[in-house]
Amino acid sequence: MKSELLNDLKKYEEALRRRTNEAGATSLLGLHLESLEKGRVVFTMKIKPRHKQIHGVVHGGVLATVADTVAAIAAYTTVPKGTDIATVEMKINFLEPVPGGQIRAEGRVLRTGRNFVVTECEIYKEDGKMAAKALLTFGAARGHSIAPR
């Protein structure tokens, strides 16, 4: 059973790495997968001028998009194959401005139920200070999920 889970995660990771380079928010933002395990995922992102607002720091909407994307990917690791998820609620606290460098976003699943997945995402600046913390709830329904091609 454990080797089957590891094999499924390996396939999921391969598909995820391929798809993050192809399209969607991960490609647009420049997110890079660092690690993946059931219920937990870590991405990094190098800050570029396109991520900043007029005051020279990363736009809050960009950080919210990072949190939503990373938390959703963590959620997908805990739902049955063929399940689709959608964000139904998100709360984010912005704690520190991010002027540049690289951020690290850690998504974790807090609870996976039959119809909802509750997650959190913490975003850290290069110096290790937490820049933002988000709590997200995803609706989960049978449909399709990220699956190896």
C-alpha positions as CSV (number, residue, x, y, z in Angstrom):
1,M,0.0,0.0,0.0
2,K,2.8,2.5,0.9
3,S,4.7,1.7,-2.3
4,E,1.5,2.2,-4.3
5,L,1.1,5.6,-2.7
6,L,4.7,6.6,-3.4
7,N,4.3,5.4,-7.0
8,D,1.1,7.5,-7.4
9,L,2.9,10.6,-5.9
10,K,5.8,10.1,-8.2
11,K,3.5,10.0,-11.3
12,Y,1.6,13.0,-9.9
13,E,4.8,14.9,-9.5
14,E,6.0,14.1,-13.0
15,A,2.6,15.3,-14.4
16,L,2.7,18.4,-12.2
17,R,6.2,19.4,-13.3
18,R,5.2,18.9,-16.9
19,R,2.0,20.9,-16.6
20,T,3.5,23.8,-14.5
21,N,5.8,24.5,-17.4
22,E,3.1,24.4,-20.0
23,A,0.3,26.7,-18.9
24,G,-1.7,28.4,-16.2
25,A,-0.8,30.5,-13.2
26,T,2.3,28.5,-12.4
27,S,3.8,29.2,-15.7
28,L,2.8,32.9,-15.8
29,L,4.1,33.5,-12.3
30,G,7.3,31.5,-12.7
31,L,6.5,29.1,-9.9
32,H,9.0,26.2,-9.5
33,L,8.1,23.0,-7.7
34,E,10.6,22.2,-4.9
35,S,9.0,19.3,-3.1
36,L,5.8,17.3,-3.1
37,E,4.3,14.8,-0.7
38,K,0.8,13.8,0.3
39,G,-0.8,16.9,1.8
40,R,2.2,19.2,1.4
41,V,3.9,21.0,-1.5
42,V,6.6,23.7,-1.7
43,F,7.1,26.1,-4.6
44,T,9.6,28.9,-5.1
45,M,9.3,32.0,-7.2
46,K,11.9,34.5,-8.3
47,I,10.4,38.0,-8.1
48,K,10.3,39.9,-11.4
49,P,9.3,43.5,-12.2
50,R,6.0,42.1,-13.5
51,H,5.1,40.9,-10.0
52,K,5.4,44.4,-8.4
53,Q,2.9,47.2,-7.9
54,I,3.6,50.9,-8.2
55,H,5.4,51.1,-4.8
56,G,8.1,48.6,-5.8
57,V,6.9,45.6,-3.8
58,V,5.1,42.4,-4.9
59,H,1.4,43.1,-5.5
60,G,-1.0,41.5,-3.0
61,G,-2.9,39.9,-5.8
62,V,0.2,38.1,-6.9
63,L,0.8,36.7,-3.4
64,A,-2.9,35.7,-3.2
65,T,-2.6,33.9,-6.6
66,V,0.5,32.1,-5.4
67,A,-1.3,31.0,-2.2
68,D,-4.3,29.9,-4.1
69,T,-2.3,27.9,-6.7
70,V,0.0,26.3,-4.2
71,A,-2.7,25.3,-1.7
72,A,-4.8,23.9,-4.6
73,I,-1.9,21.7,-5.7
74,A,-1.5,20.4,-2.1
75,A,-5.3,19.7,-2.0
76,Y,-5.1,17.7,-5.2
77,T,-2.6,15.3,-3.5
78,T,-5.3,14.2,-1.0
79,V,-8.4,13.8,-3.0
80,P,-9.4,10.6,-4.9
81,K,-8.4,10.4,-8.6
82,G,-11.0,12.0,-10.8
83,T,-11.9,14.7,-8.3
84,D,-12.0,18.3,-9.3
85,I,-11.6,21.2,-6.9
86,A,-12.4,24.8,-6.9
87,T,-11.7,27.6,-4.4
88,V,-14.8,28.5,-2.4
89,E,-13.2,30.6,0.3
90,M,-9.8,32.3,0.9
91,K,-8.5,34.6,3.6
92,I,-5.0,36.0,3.4
93,N,-3.0,38.2,5.8
94,F,-0.2,40.2,4.4
95,L,2.5,40.4,7.0
96,E,5.6,41.8,5.3
97,P,6.2,43.6,2.0
98,V,8.3,41.7,-0.5
99,P,10.6,44.0,-2.4
100,G,12.4,41.4,-4.5
101,G,14.5,38.2,-4.3
102,Q,12.8,34.9,-4.1
103,I,9.8,33.7,-2.2
104,R,9.0,30.2,-0.9
105,A,5.4,29.1,-0.7
106,E,4.4,26.1,1.5
107,G,1.0,24.6,1.0
108,R,-0.5,22.2,3.6
109,V,-3.8,20.3,3.8
110,L,-5.4,20.7,7.2
111,R,-8.4,18.4,6.5
112,T,-9.8,16.5,3.5
113,G,-13.5,15.7,3.7
114,R,-15.9,14.3,1.3
115,N,-16.9,17.6,-0.2
116,F,-14.3,20.1,1.0
117,V,-10.6,20.4,1.5
118,V,-9.2,22.9,4.0
119,T,-5.7,24.1,3.4
120,E,-3.2,26.8,4.4
121,C,-0.3,28.4,2.6
122,E,2.6,30.3,4.1
123,I,4.7,32.5,1.9
124,Y,8.3,33.4,3.1
125,K,10.7,36.0,1.9
126,E,14.3,35.3,1.1
127,D,15.3,36.3,4.7
128,G,13.0,33.7,6.2
129,K,10.4,36.2,7.4
130,M,6.8,35.2,6.7
131,A,5.3,37.6,4.2
132,A,1.8,36.2,4.0
133,K,-0.4,33.5,5.4
134,A,-3.6,32.2,3.8
135,L,-6.4,29.8,4.8
136,L,-8.3,28.3,1.9
137,T,-11.3,26.0,1.4
138,F,-11.8,24.1,-1.8
139,G,-15.0,22.4,-2.9
140,A,-14.3,18.9,-4.1
141,A,-16.4,17.0,-6.6
142,R,-15.9,14.0,-8.7
143,G,-14.9,15.0,-12.2
144,H,-11.3,15.2,-13.3
145,S,-8.1,16.0,-11.6
146,I,-4.4,16.4,-12.5
147,A,-3.6,13.0,-13.9
148,P,-0.5,11.7,-15.7
149,R,-0.8,11.8,-19.4
